[in-house]
């Protein structure tokens, strides 16, 4: 199935007071998932898109990952936002509204919402997330917490929302792409997404970009393969989702989670590795997947960046880096990119 049409996205549901939700038709989401699974598991080097990691269970598991001592990224970014949110919001003149790509629980977003509401009487917040359940949970909590906040949410893929020109903003935009989400895209996809973001907004609008900094391989690999096994459960849930939604027959115990840092590419690459030879049926797709012993299924690449990498990316996508903040240990950074 092709991209979701503008007409399909133009039927919002009022979920609660001050909360509207635009949601892709369920059949379109399922069809896209199936198409991508078929393509990825039919390839010579098997792969699955990381965006499908975040169903309801996957989102909950990722929230648990954020509490792990080995996964420093969330704590480091929260430290930055806690210390510098006032500076970030104050970097833009006049009334603003916030657009967030990949909002999740919106826990860190509260730093920016709170600072914005100190400066202006009302705020429109536009979260975009592939998981409708995550959006409903976070937005319901936010409107209860902030009585001067209105949420207009989009349960969809980022590219779909941007391509449909569905976002309607009237004030200066502060867009958020936090959580090192930018690192989950391959270089060409990353540039295409940021270019789509800069095209969707006006000169002078800005993007807060959170990204993990390059560092020792041992620290990076431990962050993506914790000894508790939560990250492994998060990764294996992708096979579980295929079982639930596409009538797959994957035995999750027949796969091991593995992550390793490739210093040349600057990415931590995650895989599900078959522990035995197997033939797995996916009934709703009418296909069977054959895997040999130790054959990997690539599920995610988490790219790490140096400041000069972000400078190059920003310039190529019609942004300029106005300012960068880091945590005290210089593990993570948030940069303010302004559309030129």
C-alpha positions as CSV (number, residue, x, y, z in Angstrom):
1,X,0.0,0.0,0.0
2,X,1.2,3.5,-0.8
3,X,1.6,6.5,1.5
4,X,-1.3,7.5,3.7
5,X,-3.3,10.2,1.9
6,X,-4.1,13.6,3.3
7,X,-7.8,12.7,3.4
8,X,-7.1,9.7,5.6
9,X,-5.2,11.9,8.0
10,X,-7.8,14.7,8.1
11,X,-10.2,12.9,10.4
12,X,-9.1,13.7,14.0
13,X,-10.6,12.1,17.0
14,X,-11.1,14.2,20.1
15,X,-9.7,11.9,22.8
16,X,-10.2,14.3,25.6
17,X,-10.3,17.9,26.6
18,X,-7.6,19.8,24.7
19,X,-6.4,16.6,23.0
20,X,-7.0,15.8,19.3
21,X,-5.5,12.7,17.7
22,X,-4.9,12.1,14.0
23,X,-4.4,8.4,13.3
24,X,-3.6,6.4,10.2
25,X,-6.2,3.8,9.3
26,X,-5.3,0.6,11.0
27,X,-5.4,-1.4,7.7
28,X,-2.7,0.9,6.3
29,X,-0.4,0.4,9.3
30,X,-0.8,-3.4,9.2
31,X,-0.2,-3.5,5.4
32,X,2.9,-1.4,5.6
33,X,4.3,-3.5,8.4
34,X,3.6,-6.7,6.4
35,X,5.2,-5.2,3.3
36,X,8.3,-4.2,5.2
37,X,8.6,-7.6,7.0
38,X,8.3,-9.4,3.6
39,X,10.9,-7.3,2.0
40,X,13.3,-7.4,4.9
41,X,13.1,-11.1,5.5
42,X,13.4,-11.9,1.8
43,X,16.6,-10.0,1.4
44,X,20.0,-11.8,1.2
45,X,21.0,-9.9,4.3
46,X,17.9,-10.1,6.5
47,X,16.7,-7.0,8.3
48,X,13.7,-5.4,10.0
49,X,13.0,-1.7,10.3
50,X,13.7,-0.3,13.8
51,X,10.5,1.8,13.7
52,X,8.5,-1.3,14.3
53,X,10.2,-2.0,17.6
54,X,7.8,0.6,19.2
55,X,4.5,-1.1,19.5
56,X,2.7,-0.9,22.9
57,X,4.9,-3.6,24.5
58,X,8.1,-2.3,22.7
59,X,7.5,1.2,24.0
60,X,7.0,-0.1,27.5
61,X,10.2,-2.1,27.3
62,X,12.1,0.9,26.0
63,X,10.9,2.9,28.9
64,X,12.4,0.2,31.2
65,X,15.7,0.4,29.2
66,X,15.9,4.1,30.1
67,X,16.2,3.2,33.8
68,X,19.1,0.8,33.2
69,X,22.4,2.0,34.7
70,X,24.2,1.0,31.5
71,X,21.9,3.0,29.3
72,X,23.2,6.5,30.1
73,X,21.7,8.3,27.1
74,X,18.3,9.2,28.6
75,X,19.8,10.4,31.9
76,X,22.5,12.5,30.1
77,X,19.9,14.1,27.8
78,X,17.6,14.7,30.8
79,X,20.4,16.4,32.6
80,X,21.0,18.7,29.6
81,X,17.3,19.6,29.3
82,X,16.9,20.1,33.1
83,X,19.9,22.5,33.2
84,X,19.4,24.4,29.9
85,X,15.7,24.2,28.9
86,X,15.2,27.9,29.7
87,X,18.2,28.8,27.4
88,X,16.8,26.6,24.7
89,X,13.3,28.1,24.8
90,X,14.7,31.6,25.2
91,X,16.8,31.2,22.0
92,X,13.6,31.9,20.0
93,X,11.8,35.3,20.0
94,X,8.1,35.6,20.4
95,X,5.4,33.0,20.9
96,X,6.3,29.4,20.0
97,X,4.7,26.1,19.6
98,X,6.4,22.7,19.9
99,X,6.4,19.9,17.4
100,X,8.0,16.6,18.6
101,X,9.2,13.7,16.4
102,X,9.1,10.5,18.4
103,X,7.5,11.8,21.5
104,X,7.2,8.5,23.4
105,X,6.2,9.2,27.1
106,X,7.2,12.9,26.7
107,X,9.0,12.7,30.0
108,X,11.9,14.9,28.9
109,X,9.6,17.2,26.9
110,X,8.1,18.4,30.2
111,X,11.3,20.5,30.8
112,X,10.6,22.5,27.6
113,X,6.8,22.6,28.0
114,X,7.2,24.0,31.5
115,X,9.7,26.7,30.5
116,X,7.6,27.7,27.5
117,X,4.5,28.2,29.7
118,X,6.5,30.5,31.9
119,X,6.9,32.7,28.8
120,X,3.4,32.6,27.2
121,X,-0.1,32.0,28.3
122,X,-0.9,29.0,26.1
123,X,1.0,26.4,24.2
124,X,0.2,24.0,21.3
125,X,2.1,20.8,21.4
126,X,2.2,18.5,18.3
127,X,3.7,15.1,19.1
128,X,4.2,12.6,16.3
129,X,4.8,8.9,17.1
130,X,4.3,5.6,15.4
131,X,2.6,4.2,18.5
132,X,-0.9,5.5,19.1
133,X,-1.0,3.9,22.6
134,X,2.1,5.8,23.6
135,X,0.6,9.1,22.3
136,X,-2.7,8.6,24.1
137,X,-1.0,7.8,27.4
138,X,1.5,10.7,27.2
139,X,-0.9,13.3,25.9
140,X,-3.6,12.4,28.4
141,X,-1.1,12.9,31.2
142,X,0.2,16.2,29.8
143,X,-3.2,17.9,29.4
144,X,-4.0,16.8,33.0
145,X,-0.7,18.3,34.2
146,X,-0.7,21.5,32.2
147,X,-4.1,23.3,32.0
148,X,-2.8,25.8,29.5
149,X,-1.6,23.1,27.0
150,X,-3.4,21.9,23.9
151,X,-2.2,18.7,22.3
152,X,-2.7,17.9,18.6
153,X,-1.1,14.5,18.1
154,X,-0.3,12.3,15.0
155,X,-0.1,8.6,15.2
156,X,1.9,8.0,12.1
157,X,5.4,7.8,10.5
158,X,7.3,11.1,10.4
159,X,7.7,11.1,6.6
160,X,4.0,10.5,6.2
161,X,3.0,13.5,8.3
162,X,5.5,15.7,6.6
163,X,4.6,14.6,3.1
164,X,0.9,15.1,3.8
165,X,1.6,18.7,4.9
166,X,-0.8,17.9,7.8
167,X,1.1,19.9,10.4
168,X,-0.6,23.3,10.8
169,X,1.4,25.8,12.9
170,X,0.9,29.6,13.2
171,X,3.7,30.6,15.6
172,X,7.4,30.1,15.5
173,X,8.1,26.4,15.8
174,X,10.5,24.7,18.1
175,X,10.7,21.1,16.8
176,X,12.2,18.4,18.9
177,X,14.0,15.3,17.7
178,X,15.4,13.9,21.0
179,X,16.5,10.6,22.4
180,X,19.3,10.1,19.8
181,X,16.5,9.1,17.4
182,X,18.5,10.7,14.6
183,X,21.0,8.0,15.1
184,X,18.6,5.3,14.1
185,X,18.6,6.4,10.5
186,X,21.1,5.5,7.8
187,X,23.0,8.5,6.5
188,X,20.8,9.0,3.4
189,X,17.5,8.6,5.3
190,X,18.8,10.9,8.1
191,X,19.5,13.7,5.5
192,X,16.2,13.1,3.8
193,X,14.3,13.4,7.1
194,X,16.0,16.6,8.3
195,X,15.6,18.1,4.8
196,X,11.8,17.3,5.0
197,X,11.7,18.9,8.5
198,X,13.4,22.1,7.3
199,X,11.1,22.2,4.2
200,X,8.0,21.8,6.4
201,X,8.7,24.9,8.6
202,X,9.7,28.5,8.1
203,X,13.1,30.2,8.1
204,X,13.8,31.1,11.8
205,X,12.0,28.0,13.1
206,X,14.3,25.7,15.0
207,X,15.0,22.0,15.7
208,X,16.5,20.7,19.0
209,X,18.5,17.7,18.0
210,X,19.6,15.2,20.6
211,X,22.5,12.9,19.7
212,X,24.9,10.5,21.4
213,X,28.6,11.4,21.1
214,X,31.3,9.0,19.9
215,X,33.1,7.3,22.7
216,X,34.8,4.1,24.0
217,X,33.3,1.0,22.3
218,X,32.9,-0.9,25.6
219,X,30.7,1.8,27.0
220,X,28.6,1.9,23.8
221,X,28.1,-1.8,23.5
222,X,27.1,-2.2,27.1
223,X,24.4,0.4,26.7
224,X,22.8,-1.7,23.9
225,X,23.3,-5.1,25.5
226,X,22.7,-4.9,29.2
227,X,23.3,-7.8,31.5
228,X,19.8,-7.7,32.8
229,X,18.5,-8.7,29.4
230,X,15.9,-5.9,29.0
231,X,17.4,-4.7,25.7
232,X,17.3,-8.3,24.4
233,X,13.6,-8.6,25.3
234,X,13.0,-5.2,23.5
235,X,14.8,-6.5,20.3
236,X,13.1,-9.9,20.4
237,X,9.7,-8.3,20.8
238,X,10.0,-7.4,17.1
239,X,9.7,-11.1,16.3
240,X,6.9,-11.3,18.8
241,X,5.1,-8.5,17.0
242,X,5.3,-10.5,13.8
243,X,3.8,-13.5,15.6
244,X,0.9,-11.4,17.0
245,X,0.1,-9.2,14.1
246,X,1.1,-11.4,11.1
247,X,0.5,-14.9,12.5
248,X,4.2,-15.7,12.5
249,X,5.8,-18.8,14.0
250,X,9.0,-17.4,15.5
251,X,10.3,-19.1,18.6
252,X,11.9,-16.2,20.5
253,X,14.1,-18.6,22.5
254,X,15.7,-19.6,19.2
255,X,17.3,-16.2,18.8
256,X,20.0,-14.3,20.7
257,X,20.4,-10.5,20.9
258,X,23.8,-9.1,19.8
259,X,25.2,-5.6,19.5
260,X,28.6,-4.4,18.4
261,X,30.2,-1.0,17.7
262,X,31.6,-0.4,14.2
263,X,34.0,2.5,14.7
264,X,34.4,3.0,10.9
265,X,30.6,3.6,10.4
266,X,30.3,5.1,13.9
267,X,27.3,2.9,14.8
268,X,26.2,0.3,17.3
269,X,24.6,-2.4,15.2
270,X,22.0,-4.7,16.8
271,X,21.0,-8.1,15.5
272,X,18.8,-11.1,16.3
273,X,21.0,-14.2,15.7
274,X,19.4,-17.5,14.9
275,X,20.7,-20.2,17.3
276,X,19.7,-23.1,15.1
277,X,18.6,-23.7,11.5
278,X,14.9,-23.1,11.1
279,X,12.0,-22.5,8.7
280,X,9.5,-20.0,10.1
281,X,6.1,-19.5,8.6
282,X,4.4,-16.1,8.5
283,X,0.8,-17.1,7.6
284,X,-0.7,-13.7,6.9
285,X,2.1,-13.0,4.4
286,X,1.9,-16.5,2.9
287,X,5.7,-16.9,3.2
288,X,8.2,-19.0,5.0
289,X,11.6,-17.7,6.2
290,X,14.6,-20.0,6.2
291,X,17.4,-19.2,8.6
292,X,20.7,-21.0,9.0
293,X,22.6,-21.4,12.2
294,X,24.2,-18.1,13.4
295,X,22.4,-16.1,10.6
296,X,21.7,-12.5,11.8
297,X,18.6,-10.4,11.3
298,X,19.7,-6.7,11.5
299,X,17.2,-4.7,13.5
300,X,18.8,-1.4,14.3
301,X,21.9,0.8,13.8
302,X,22.4,3.5,16.4
303,X,24.8,6.0,15.0
304,X,27.1,8.2,17.2
305,X,28.3,11.6,16.2
306,X,31.1,14.1,16.6
307,X,30.2,17.8,16.6
308,X,31.6,18.2,13.1
309,X,29.3,15.4,11.9
310,X,26.3,17.4,13.0
311,X,27.7,20.6,11.5
312,X,27.9,18.8,8.1
313,X,24.4,17.3,8.5
314,X,22.8,20.7,9.4
315,X,24.4,22.5,6.5
316,X,23.3,19.9,4.0
317,X,19.7,20.1,5.3
318,X,19.3,24.0,5.3
319,X,20.0,24.4,9.0
320,X,22.7,26.2,10.9
321,X,23.9,25.1,14.3
322,X,23.2,28.0,16.6
323,X,24.2,26.4,19.9
324,X,25.2,23.1,21.5
325,X,24.8,21.9,25.1
326,X,26.3,18.8,26.6
327,X,26.1,16.9,29.9
328,X,28.8,17.3,32.5
329,X,30.5,14.1,31.4
330,X,30.4,15.0,27.7
331,X,28.6,11.8,26.8
332,X,25.6,13.3,25.0
333,X,24.7,16.6,23.2
334,X,21.7,18.6,22.2
335,X,22.1,21.2,19.4
336,X,19.8,24.0,18.4
337,X,19.5,24.0,14.6
338,X,17.9,27.0,13.0
339,X,16.4,27.0,9.5
340,X,18.2,29.4,7.2
